[in-house]
Amino acid sequence: MRVLVVQNYDNTGLGQVGMALEEAGAKLDIRNAHLGDALPPDADGHDAIVVLGGGQNALADDEYPYIPALLALMRDFESRDRAVLGICLGSQLLARAYGAENLIGAAPEFGWHGVSLTEEAVGDSVLSAPPREFPIFQWHDDTFTLPPNAVRLASNAAAANQAFRIGRAAYGFQFHFEADRPLIRHWNTAFAGYLADRQPDWPARFEAEAERHGPEADAAGLALARAWVAAI
């Protein structure tokens, strides 16, 4: 199993998705697209693609000129029935790739928040893995409309499209199910300046919220990660 991983920002990382891929014996091909690493022209040579998050928005082609090629690459994987996973920015890019409208700044959400699965998620091979409702880590300002022919799989009050599927195994997740408590602790340090400006009370409330929500969120996230890897 050979998996292409596209990073769009420093200090993102695979988190629990990486754990599930390691368990499956996957070989990772990591491309730091935002630093100039070339993307492959198509899905040849890879069984799946993971597109991670970032601080930019999904329409930032001028600053990140590789974005249109990445959209085409995600479509190529899906068209060949190869698994696609977009997380946060990755989900926004997947939505854009299939004709959705990106809504910049329309859904700010940070910290652990609950999401609810839709009726369509009950029989889904990936979204049937966690409970019907669970807390999960969120960090986004933007959202998007549901792409035509996509299946909405999870929602909450802040963003109606928290998870969706296109075809058999192209999944977009607005929430950071890959982010377990160790990864979030890393983000607390890596993005300390940003958090001090945008979430100044986060250091004071982090430990209590991590204790309250972390175990359930980590369990749900790992279940999702393993279920997606099983769909490759």
C-alpha positions in Angstrom: 0.0 0.0 0.0 1.6 3.3 -1.2 -0.1 6.5 0.1 0.6 10.0 -1.2 0.5 12.6 1.6 0.2 16.2 0.7 1.1 18.8 3.4 0.0 22.3 2.8 1.5 24.0 5.9 4.3 23.5 8.4 3.6 21.5 11.6 0.5 19.7 10.4 1.2 16.0 10.4 -0.8 12.8 10.1 -1.5 12.2 13.8 -3.9 9.2 14.2 -4.1 8.7 10.4 -0.4 8.0 10.5 -0.9 5.5 13.3 -3.6 3.6 11.2 -1.4 3.7 8.1 1.6 2.3 10.1 -0.6 -0.5 11.5 -1.5 -1.4 7.9 2.1 -1.4 6.8 1.6 1.5 4.3 4.5 3.2 2.6 4.2 7.0 2.7 5.2 9.4 0.0 5.1 12.8 1.7 5.1 16.0 -0.4 5.4 19.4 1.2 3.6 21.2 -1.6 3.7 24.5 0.2 7.5 24.3 0.2 7.8 23.6 -3.5 7.8 19.8 -3.6 6.4 18.6 -6.9 3.1 16.8 -7.0 2.8 13.7 -9.2 0.9 14.3 -12.4 -1.7 11.6 -11.7 -2.6 8.7 -9.4 -0.2 6.2 -11.0 2.0 4.6 -8.4 -0.2 5.4 -5.4 -3.2 3.6 -3.9 -4.5 6.6 -1.9 -4.0 10.3 -1.3 -4.2 12.3 2.0 -4.5 16.1 1.8 -3.9 17.8 5.1 -4.8 21.1 6.6 -3.3 24.6 6.6 -3.8 28.2 7.5 -4.5 29.3 4.0 -7.9 29.1 2.4 -9.0 26.9 -0.4 -9.1 29.7 -3.0 -5.5 30.9 -2.3 -4.2 30.0 -5.8 -2.2 33.2 -6.1 -0.1 32.5 -3.0 -0.1 28.7 -3.5 -0.1 28.1 -7.3 0.0 24.3 -7.0 -3.6 24.3 -5.8 -5.3 23.8 -9.2 -3.0 20.9 -9.9 -3.8 19.4 -6.5 -7.6 19.7 -7.3 -7.0 17.8 -10.5 -4.9 15.2 -8.7 -7.7 14.5 -6.1 -10.2 14.1 -8.9 -7.9 11.7 -10.7 -7.6 9.5 -7.6 -11.4 9.4 -7.2 -12.0 8.7 -10.9 -9.8 5.6 -10.6 -11.6 4.4 -7.4 -8.6 5.1 -5.3 -9.2 6.4 -1.8 -9.0 10.1 -1.1 -8.9 11.8 2.3 -9.1 15.6 2.8 -8.9 17.0 6.3 -9.8 20.6 7.1 -8.3 22.6 4.2 -8.1 19.2 2.4 -11.8 18.9 2.7 -12.4 22.4 1.5 -10.1 21.7 -1.5 -12.0 18.4 -2.2 -15.3 20.3 -2.1 -13.9 22.9 -4.5 -12.6 20.2 -6.8 -16.2 18.9 -7.2 -18.0 22.2 -7.8 -18.8 23.4 -4.3 -18.7 27.0 -3.2 -16.0 27.8 -0.7 -17.4 30.2 2.0 -14.4 32.0 3.4 -14.7 33.1 7.1 -18.2 31.8 7.4 -17.8 29.2 10.1 -15.1 29.9 12.7 -14.7 27.1 15.2 -11.9 26.2 17.6 -11.5 23.5 20.2 -13.3 20.3 20.9 -16.9 20.5 19.7 -19.6 17.9 19.1 -20.6 16.6 15.7 -23.6 14.4 14.7 -23.7 11.8 12.0 -26.4 11.9 9.4 -28.7 9.0 8.6 -26.6 8.4 5.5 -23.6 7.8 7.7 -25.2 4.7 9.3 -24.4 2.4 6.4 -21.2 4.2 5.4 -18.0 2.0 5.6 -16.0 4.8 7.3 -18.5 6.9 9.2 -20.3 4.0 10.8 -17.1 3.4 12.9 -17.6 6.1 15.6 -20.7 6.8 17.8 -23.5 8.8 16.2 -22.4 11.8 18.3 -19.0 12.6 19.6 -16.6 15.5 20.4 -13.8 16.2 18.0 -11.1 18.9 17.6 -12.0 21.8 15.3 -9.8 24.6 14.0 -11.2 26.4 10.9 -12.7 29.7 9.8 -14.1 28.6 6.5 -16.7 26.1 5.2 -18.3 25.2 1.9 -21.5 24.1 0.3 -22.1 20.4 -0.3 -20.7 19.4 -3.7 -23.2 18.1 -6.3 -23.7 14.3 -5.9 -21.8 14.3 -2.6 -23.3 12.5 0.5 -23.4 14.6 3.7 -22.2 12.3 6.6 -21.7 14.6 9.6 -22.9 18.1 10.7 -23.0 20.5 13.6 -24.4 24.0 14.3 -21.3 25.8 13.1 -20.8 24.0 9.8 -23.5 21.9 8.1 -20.9 20.0 6.1 -18.6 18.5 8.7 -18.0 15.3 6.6 -19.0 14.1 3.2 -18.2 11.4 0.6 -17.9 11.5 -3.1 -18.1 8.1 -4.9 -16.9 5.1 -3.0 -14.0 6.4 -1.0 -13.3 10.1 -1.4 -13.9 11.6 2.0 -13.7 15.2 3.2 -13.6 15.9 6.9 -13.8 19.5 8.1 -12.9 18.4 11.7 -9.5 17.3 12.8 -10.1 13.7 13.6 -6.4 13.0 13.1 -5.6 15.4 16.0 -5.2 13.4 19.2 -4.1 15.1 22.4 -0.3 14.7 21.7 -0.7 16.4 18.3 -2.8 19.2 19.8 -0.1 19.8 22.5 2.4 20.1 19.7 0.2 22.6 17.9 -0.1 24.6 21.2 3.6 25.2 21.0 4.1 25.4 17.2 1.3 27.9 16.8 1.7 29.7 20.2 1.9 33.2 18.6 -1.3 32.7 16.6 -3.2 31.2 19.5 -2.1 34.1 21.8 -3.7 36.5 19.3 -6.8 34.5 18.3 -7.4 32.3 21.3 -5.8 34.0 24.3 -7.6 31.9 26.9 -6.7 28.6 25.3 -3.6 27.8 27.5 -5.7 28.3 30.7 -8.5 26.1 29.6 -6.6 23.5 27.5 -5.9 20.9 30.2 -9.5 20.8 31.6 -11.0 20.5 28.1 -8.4 17.9 27.1 -9.3 15.8 30.1 -13.1 16.3 29.5 -13.2 15.6 25.8 -9.9 14.1 24.8 -10.4 10.4 25.5 -13.7 10.2 23.6 -12.4 12.4 20.8 -9.2 10.4 20.4 -11.2 7.1 20.3 -13.6 8.4 17.7 -10.7 9.8 15.6 -8.7 6.6 15.7 -11.8 4.6 14.7 -12.3 6.9 11.7 -8.7 6.7 10.8 -8.6 2.9 10.8 -11.9 2.7 8.9 -10.6 5.0 6.2 -7.4 3.0 5.8 -9.5 -0.2 5.5 -11.2 1.4 2.5 -8.0 1.9 0.6 
